[in-house]
């Protein structure tokens, strides 16, 4: 398993990324699915899942790169 994947699966990285995804993903879902949330349109569940996955991936990538840079300085 690559070092990047191992670090991305560390508990601290996963928990942090889930928190970011929950907050940012919720905001983005409200923006992108406004008519479904506050109106009568139906939800597009594929878009909702993808909308929440993007901030998770970004937060995970940022956390792993920060850990790699920190380890490189030691």
Buried (B, 14 or more C-beta within 10 A) or exposed (E): EEEBEEBBEBEEBBEBBBEBBEEBBBEBBEEBBEEBEEEEEEEBEEBBEEBBEEBBEBBBBBBBEEBEEEEEEE
